[in-house]
Amino acid sequence: MSSNSSDGLILVCTRHGIVEQVLYDGLELSDGQSAGLSFTSLVLSESLRTATEMLEALQRDGTAFDWALNVRAGGQKVLLHALGYTLDEKLILIGAQSRTLLRELYHHMLKSHHREISGASELVDEERNSHLAREQALQLKVDQLTDRLNTLQIEVNQKYMLRPPLSEPAPETGLHLPNWLRRREQLVRDLRACEEARTALHHSQTLFATIFRASPVALLVTAPADGRVVDVNAQFEQLLGYPHDEIVGKPSDQFFASANRELMTKATSTLIAQPGIYDAALTLRAKNGGLIESQVSLSLADTGEEQYVVHTLADMAERAPLAEAERAELAQLRDSAKTLEQALAQREADAEQLSAQVASLSEELNTRTENEQSLLAQVAALLERASGEQLWRRSRAARALPARAGEHARTG
């Protein structure tokens, strides 16, 4: 997971939307106490209906992509892009603040699931090899005890008929017992040990068969000599739709698509020549005639007496809707990016036009400012001139008043 995944969220919920486990919480929802809460309680009220519809889509279709939810993280309102899918009756919900990070988290989870399947297959192989080794050791011990039992039986029969003399006192009781009786007691102890070994062997075989049948991945065991099916588990039967009796003993290539039969023959030959684990893409043929795309891992189980090829298969059909949804999401993202580029180009053109209009208005404003300043200067000059003329008139009128007074005095 990349370093910028601090804005991501990965939850594991029940079918009813209750958070069981927080695989990752870079958003710090509910102060890290999301487990046990309902998924809808983590979103804001305006996104409650959207979250409910997303859960319904998950329960109905098994997948839900490109949902937008508003949540509160770190005391702030955050827009979260979300997707979800079902896995083993659980709802996997992934959220991120960007679609790029959302896709990154989704790929991370797919890789994790693949590693879990591969890990389960390796554990099954290790457990199977361990049980086979224990079975070989127990079988060897049983064979040795059986040979000893047969020898002792012959000796007991001979001694019983001859009635030999008394032997030394028995160390357990101090009593003198016939040799044949002492051998009989030893025989009983050996028989008891043999029975315990048989019980342990039966328990080991039962445990291995239980683990083999209950394995969560489909298992197919074939004999490399003729390619016939030795055994399969319930997952393989469910995957192809055949009952157990219709698979065991049949040629394994009849369950492979014709295009893959030569590939599997070569893979088996390579496995026997160089033991290891080999992976390949394989198309299976179901009982109803349908084709099932799967991923197969081949390994060799050697019991010492015989060799068997173990096929571990994973159905890739469940991944097809997720891959198709991812391709659709990528196409939608490309369309969105193209639309965004067009919108940005249009906005740049609008910005250039607006800049031109602003420049024109600025020039016009400067011109008007200059005109206003010229008018203000003219008005100031006129006011100054008018003020001067008014003062001159007042001075003239003041000089004329004494002359008029003398004239009135002379006429009076």
ABEGO torsion letter per residue (X at the ends): XBAAAAABBBBBBBAAGBBABBABBAAGBGGGAABGBBAAAABBAAAAAAAAAAAAAAAAAGBBBGBBBBBBBGGBBBBBBBBBBBBGGBBBBBBBABAAAAAAAAAAAAAAAAAAAAAAAAAAAAAAAAAAAAAAAAAAAAAAAAAAAAAAAAAAAAAAAAGBBBBBBBAAAGBBBBAAAAAAAAAAAAAAAAAAAAAAAAAAAAAAAAAAAABABBBBBBBAAAGBBABBBAAAAAAAGBBAAAABGBBAAAABBAAAAAAAAAAAAAAAABBEBBBBBBBBBBAAGBBBBBBBBBBBBBAGABBBBBBBBBBAAAAAAAAAAAAAAAAAAAAAAAAAAAAAAAAAAAAAAAAAAAAAAAAAAAAAAAAAAAAAAAAAAAAAAAAAAAAAAAAAAAAAAAAAAAAAAAAX
